[in-house]
Amino acid sequence: MSEPLLQAVNLQCERDDRMLFRDLSFSILPGTLTRVEGPNGSGKTTLLRILAGLNDAWSGDLLWLGESRSYQRDEFVRNMLYIGHRPGIKPLLTPMENLRALMAGRKAVSDDLLRQALTGTGLAGFEDVPCRRLSAGQQRRVALARLLIADEPLWILDEVFTAIDIDGVAALETLLVQRARDGGAIVVTTHHDLQLPSMQRITLGAGDDF
Ligand SMILES: Nc1ncnc2c1ncn2[C@@H]1O[C@H](COP(=O)(O)OP(=O)(O)OP(=O)(O)O)[C@@H](O)[C@H]1O
């Protein structure tokens, strides 16, 4: 069995005097899909941001390739792709400009490849239109085009299915399954009923039903 990329050991996080989770331990292995699930407000986004290194209000241990992540922050950041629940797209920039900005500091990618990625997410013909003139789903697709050129071994994806139509969801599911088959590790949270095989599930606390 391969070595975990990321290991969480006894993670604990409290917000506004409310315990979101405690004693939370799990491993993220190469070639696996992990779904973080739970009701609204249970801490899914908080956990994903902790895993991505974007939230420091937690205790416990996080190991990257078996060593404390805090000693290898730069290497971790280089090897992890995070897409948050907001698309993170700049409205005044075009899809091409946004995608180029999202790749800044990562591997060099030609404009041809960026255009191919935008075509792959259904944005052919919109490459050079300011994003403020695109729909919510199209803006989300600009962010998702990043996945078509990503080679980071760990993807952390928060609610990336939001505003995506049925065909887009199916294409994204296929992409995630293929990525896991190719050895990538993916952590997702979504309220969609995902059709993904053999997912590890991390379930956070129950909320009040209404
Ligand atoms: N910026 C913030 N400051 C203080 N508390 C916050 C902040 N953001 C979220 N919280 C609180 O943290 C808890 C967990 O929020 P989080 O966004 O992680 O939940 P979630 O499971 O992702 O919810 P949802 O399914 O609605 O997206 C909530 O009770 C929320 O009120």
The ligand as an ORCA input file, in Angstrom:
! r2SCAN-3c Opt
* xyz 0 1
  N     -15.494     33.506      9.246
  C     -16.074     32.872     10.265
  N     -15.955     33.323     11.535
  C     -16.533     32.684     12.575
  N     -17.235     31.549     12.435
  C     -17.392     31.063     11.217
  C     -16.823     31.679     10.061
  N     -17.115     30.934      8.971
  C     -17.854     29.906      9.418
  N     -18.008     29.982     10.759
  C     -18.745     29.039     11.601
  O     -18.083     27.783     11.540
  C     -19.053     26.754     11.453
  C     -18.698     25.832     10.303
  O     -18.784     26.546      9.082
  P     -18.370     25.850      7.715
  O     -18.483     26.895      6.657
  O     -17.078     25.168      7.884
  O     -19.537     24.762      7.572
  P     -19.946     23.860      6.341
  O     -20.138     22.464      6.869
  O     -18.969     24.010      5.218
  O     -21.354     24.471      5.952
  P     -22.174     24.538      4.560
  O     -22.667     23.136      4.275
  O     -23.299     25.460      4.912
  O     -21.271     25.089      3.506
  C     -20.414     27.419     11.314
  O     -21.086     27.276     12.540
  C     -20.134     28.856     11.053
  O     -21.030     29.680     11.744
*
